[in-house]
Amino acid sequence: MSSILAVTFPFFALVLCGYLAARSRLLPLDAVPGLNMFVLYFALPCMLFRFGSSTPLERLFDPVVAVLWLLCGGLIVTAAVWLARRQGAGWPDAALGALVAAFPNSGFMGVPLILALLGEARVGPVMATLLLDLVVTTSLCIGLAHLGGAGAGAGGEQGAARAVGRALKGMVRNPMPWSILLGALAGALGWQPWAPLGKTVQLLADAASPVALFTIGAVLARSQSQWASGGGGQASPLHDVGLIAASKLVLHPALVWALGTLAVHAGALVPGALAPLVLVAALPSASNVSLLAERFGADNGRIARIILWSTAVAFFSFSGVVALLR
């Protein structure tokens, strides 16, 4: 176990450093969006481009991985939406609660953490799941979040179409999937960037892991400060923070492991792809869901608490999953 903690502890320690820096105002809360912007638009895209260019296309676009991941995510989303609606929640709270239960922090945390644990050869499935979550899972949940204002009949159809359009527009503006796809294209064509440009990309990619982890903590502290001061949007009737966090950290990886094991025994899934998929599913909730909750009028306090608790508990649960897989 000590060898596992030697790898996982520094990652979660950087998250804690970012949280304490923002919580104590050593890092001004107004600086957090700029820090997040640097990671999202500069450092992380360079890291994803580099891994995309070195990952074989058959690993990055494995249809079995896609079906397995979307099936597990779909089950989580369906269960979370059904439970929230049954308790009287509106569509924004139900949809964003489902997204925070199914969308792991694979971009900011998963790629560097699983790279450190399993090596670069196992990063391909991680980036495949990131693409699927950004393009499919997020778009689905954003579409569901708009159903409350969609109305019925023809107006409802137009509202749903507008929701899908907004979701697709948001996906197009996100640099992470484009970085992976451009990296995959560069790798397939054997293209190497001009040496000075390649060095710049390398420097930004090397900065991605520590700055992204620090930013996660700062974003969590900022979100907590906002909902504690009453800026978390309209409160929902739900009291399911522990349930959603547990489903993210326990149910999601258990589903991926169970269905993935069946796929391996059936000869459909390469055995080496199972461990990274389970580890991605065992990651805490993606921190950017809090921003989406704020944008769509959901209870951001609930979402921020889920992200905060799933990240804190993941230090123990994720390390436990690593130990079980070994």
Secondary structure as GFF3:
##gff-version 3
##sequence-region A 1 326
A	DSSP	alpha_helix	2	23	.	.	.	ID=ss1
A	DSSP	three_ten_helix	29	31	.	.	.	ID=ss2
A	DSSP	alpha_helix	32	38	.	.	.	ID=ss3
A	DSSP	pi_helix	39	43	.	.	.	ID=ss4
A	DSSP	alpha_helix	44	54	.	.	.	ID=ss5
A	DSSP	alpha_helix	57	60	.	.	.	ID=ss6
A	DSSP	alpha_helix	63	86	.	.	.	ID=ss7
A	DSSP	alpha_helix	91	102	.	.	.	ID=ss8
A	DSSP	pi_helix	106	110	.	.	.	ID=ss9
A	DSSP	alpha_helix	111	118	.	.	.	ID=ss10
A	DSSP	three_ten_helix	120	122	.	.	.	ID=ss11
A	DSSP	alpha_helix	123	132	.	.	.	ID=ss12
A	DSSP	pi_helix	133	137	.	.	.	ID=ss13
A	DSSP	alpha_helix	138	145	.	.	.	ID=ss14
A	DSSP	three_ten_helix	147	149	.	.	.	ID=ss15
A	DSSP	alpha_helix	153	173	.	.	.	ID=ss16
A	DSSP	alpha_helix	175	189	.	.	.	ID=ss17
A	DSSP	alpha_helix	195	228	.	.	.	ID=ss18
A	DSSP	alpha_helix	241	246	.	.	.	ID=ss19
A	DSSP	pi_helix	247	251	.	.	.	ID=ss20
A	DSSP	alpha_helix	252	265	.	.	.	ID=ss21
A	DSSP	alpha_helix	271	281	.	.	.	ID=ss22
A	DSSP	alpha_helix	289	295	.	.	.	ID=ss23
A	DSSP	alpha_helix	300	325	.	.	.	ID=ss24
###
